[in-house]
């Protein structure tokens, strides 16, 4: 998934658009403690819900 990435310590991943996801959104950090299982995911979920629509409008303008 990240062929040129080195020394990834932690990741946060979410399906874009929910259950019928056209893709994934992934954030990575070299810090192993940056993303942790107990962290809240509300912001990540909201971005993942909004991003497909924003990308679609951006592509339509091109």
N, C-alpha and C positions, 0 to 999 in steps of 0.2 A: 504494500500500500504506500509506503514511503521509501522508495528505492535509494534515495540519496541521503536520507536522514541518518544521523549518527548519534549515538548515546542518548536515546530517548528514555527518559526516566519515568514519565507518566503520560497518560492520554485521557482526553475526554472526547467521547464520540456520541453522536445522535443521528437518528434517521431524519433526513430532510423531508418535511411534509407529513410526518406521522407514519402510520402503518403501511400505507401504499407508497412507500418512499421511492423517489426516483434516484436517490443517492444518499450519501452520508456526509456529515460535517464532522471534521476531526481537528482537534487542537492537541498539540503535543508540547511537552516541556522536557528539558534536560534534567530538571529537578524532580527527583523521585517522589517528593512530598507535595509537589505543586497541585496535582489533581488527586483527590482521595475519595474512597468509596462513600464516606459519610457526608461529603459536601452537598450543598443544595444544587439542584439542577434546573431551577425555574428559568433563569436567564437563558441557559443553553437550549431548553425546550422552546422558549418563545422565539429565539433567533431561528431555530430549525423550522418552526412553523411559518415564519415570515419570509425567509430567504428564497424558497422556490418561486413565490409570486413576484418578488423583487427581481430575481434573475430573469424570469419570463418577460417582464416589462422591459428590462434593460436590453435583452436580446431582440425584442420586437422593434426597438428604436434603432438598432444597428443596421 
